[in-house]
Amino acid sequence: MGRKVLEVGCGQGEYLTVLGHAGADAYGIEHKPESVQVCLSRGLKVEQLFLDDQASKAQHGPFDAFVILNFLEHIPPAHMTLRAIAAQLNDGAVGLVEVPNLDMIIEGRLFAEFIPDHLYYFTRKSLINLLEANGFDTLACEPVWNNYVLSATVRKRVPVDLSALHTSQLALKHSFHTFLSQFEAQRVAIWGAGHQSLALLSLMDIALHIRFVVDSAPFKQGRFTPVTHIPIVAPDALDSDGVQAIIVLAASYSNEVIRTLKERHGNRFTVAVVRNNGIETVITGSGIA
């Protein structure tokens, strides 16, 4: 009782009145000015607004629930409207979304059901996909009203907490710089020109420390790393002087690369690998300054 409920596309307030009688603290938004005036004349709490991006804000939010009844199919940026709705809901808020049932139209071959002002038609699967791609978990989605309407009950999804990724990035960056500080500038090589290695070269801010990137794939050799512009060379580049240490960033091939380095070069280089969000030295060589 008394929870704040928003109806998106409330028309002349027919359902807002029902929500009020059910005990909700009902609010509506409507883009047609004449319909807004009808609502206001009936004492309903309605404002003229169209939600087409997350910057669009209803005056009385946040809300505990919302309804959008046979209106989503009329909205050109339907996905943006759903995101804008989600942005104005309290955590754990629920909603009711109803649209024409394309599954029933196809099954019944009801070609006369297609009308120009319906920009979208949804099957059960496509409606769930749209809702879940734009901020909601679907609790139920079933046909109602003699199968003409798909009725979906949703809950605002709790955002994924990505703060641990940032913490890990900072910790790994510190570990990289601690390791690199043992060596002269441009005396460290990276082994591996895969996507993780290329990303780390940029994100860890270590490009100025790296002499070159080693990769055994011929099609990568003779090129440069994106963003950081470090030359990519063949493994035999290590045979010449210049490198004191190697950081192996070869993903699932890292252990194989470490064995190869040990067999071919012994302890000529200090060799390290990324493990558990840090740099771990696996071969202590003679190249520490």
C-alpha positions, -999 to 999 in steps of 0.1 A, spaced: 0 0 0 12 35 -8 41 24 -30 50 48 -58 41 33 -92 48 49 -125 27 43 -156 46 50 -188 23 62 -216 -7 66 -193 -30 80 -220 -60 97 -203 -54 80 -170 -77 49 -171 -52 26 -155 -38 52 -132 -73 54 -116 -73 17 -112 -38 18 -96 -50 45 -72 -81 25 -62 -57 -5 -55 -38 16 -30 -8 27 -51 6 62 -50 2 64 -88 21 87 -112 19 89 -150 39 103 -179 23 109 -212 36 127 -243 3 139 -257 -5 173 -242 -43 169 -246 -42 136 -228 -21 152 -200 -48 179 -196 -75 153 -193 -56 135 -165 -49 167 -146 -86 176 -148 -93 143 -131 -69 151 -103 -43 125 -115 -6 131 -110 6 132 -146 34 151 -164 41 156 -201 72 136 -208 86 111 -232 114 88 -220 138 83 -249 171 84 -230 185 81 -195 187 119 -192 149 121 -193 136 122 -157 102 120 -142 96 146 -115 85 123 -87 110 95 -89 125 72 -79 96 47 -81 89 13 -65 72 -2 -96 61 7 -131 37 -4 -157 38 0 -195 7 -14 -211 5 -19 -249 27 11 -255 62 -3 -258 54 -15 -294 48 22 -304 81 36 -292 109 40 -318 138 37 -293 122 10 -272 155 -2 -257 164 34 -246 130 38 -230 134 7 -210 169 19 -198 154 52 -189 127 35 -169 152 14 -151 172 45 -142 142 59 -123 134 29 -102 145 20 -67 166 -11 -63 144 -42 -64 116 -24 -81 92 -45 -102 73 -38 -133 46 -51 -157 51 -49 -194 24 -59 -219 26 -60 -257 6 -76 -285 15 -113 -288 32 -120 -321 33 -158 -313 -5 -158 -314 -7 -137 -345 16 -160 -364 -1 -192 -351 -35 -178 -360 -24 -163 -393 -41 -130 -382 -26 -108 -408 -51 -80 -401 -35 -75 -366 -6 -57 -382 -12 -19 -380 10 10 -390 15 25 -356 29 -7 -342 66 -3 -348 75 -36 -332 59 -70 -326 72 -93 -300 73 -130 -295 78 -143 -260 114 -149 -267 121 -115 -283 103 -96 -255 123 -114 -228 155 -107 -247 147 -70 -250 138 -67 -213 169 -86 -201 192 -66 -224 181 -33 -210 182 -36 -172 156 -61 -161 153 -97 -150 122 -114 -163 102 -131 -135 74 -144 -157 62 -139 -193 29 -155 -203 0 -148 -228 -31 -133 -213 -65 -119 -226 -72 -149 -249 -36 -150 -259 -37 -116 -276 -13 -100 -251 21 -110 -237 23 -100 -201 58 -99 -186 66 -93 -149 101 -80 -144 124 -68 -116 151 -42 -119 184 -60 -122 211 -53 -96 241 -38 -114 272 -60 -115 298 -47 -91 330 -42 -112 350 -24 -85 371 -56 -79 383 -54 -115 397 -19 -109 413 -29 -77 430 -58 -95 442 -35 -123 458 -12 -98 475 -41 -79 488 -56 -111 501 -22 -124 520 -17 -91 535 -52 -95 546 -46 -131 564 -14 -121 580 -29 -91 594 -57 -113 605 -34 -141 623 -11 -116 650 -38 -112 661 -34 -149 675 -7 -171 651 10 -195 644 -9 -227 661 -40 -214 629 -60 -208 609 -80 -234 574 -93 -234 567 -128 -248 532 -130 -264 513 -108 -288 478 -121 -280 449 -99 -270 456 -101 -233 492 -91 -237 484 -62 -260 458 -49 -236 481 -51 -206 509 -33 -225 485 -3 -228 466 -6 -194 497 -11 -173 515 20 -187 547 1 -193 555 6 -230 585 29 -224 602 0 -205 598 -26 -232 624 -33 -259 602 -55 -280 575 -82 -280 584 -117 -289 559 -140 -306 564 -173 -325 536 -167 -350 552 -155 -383 521 -135 -393 526 -112 -362 563 -107 -367 575 -75 -384 544 -56 -371 539 -33 -342 516 -35 -312 484 -14 -314 484 18 -292 519 12 -278 537 8 -311 563 -17 -299 579 -39 -325 569 -76 -326 598 -99 -334 607 -136 -337 621 -156 -308 656 -156 -323 658 -118 -315 666 -129 -279 699 -145 -291 714 -110 -295 725 -88 -266 701 -62 -251 675 -80 -230 679 -86 -193 644 -99 -185 613 -114 -201 577 -112 -189 557 -140 -204 522 -130 -213 511 -160 -234 479 -170 -216 475 -208 -217 508 -212 -234 528 -194 -207 541 -226 -190 552 -240 -224 570 -207 -232 588 -207 -198 600 -243 -204 613 -233 -238 632 -203 -225 648 -224 -197 658 -251 -222 673 -227 -247 687 -199 -225 691 -214 -190 693 -185 -165 705 -159 -190 673 -139 -184 652 -132 -155 618 -146 -165 585 -136 -149 548 -144 -155 515 -129 -144 498 -150 -118 472 -141 -92 471 -105 -103 508 -101 -98 542 -106 -114 559 -138 -103 595 -144 -110 600 -180 -122 637 -179 -134 662 -156 -116 688 -146 -142 720 -126 -143 703 -95 -158 693 -77 -127 710 -43 -127 
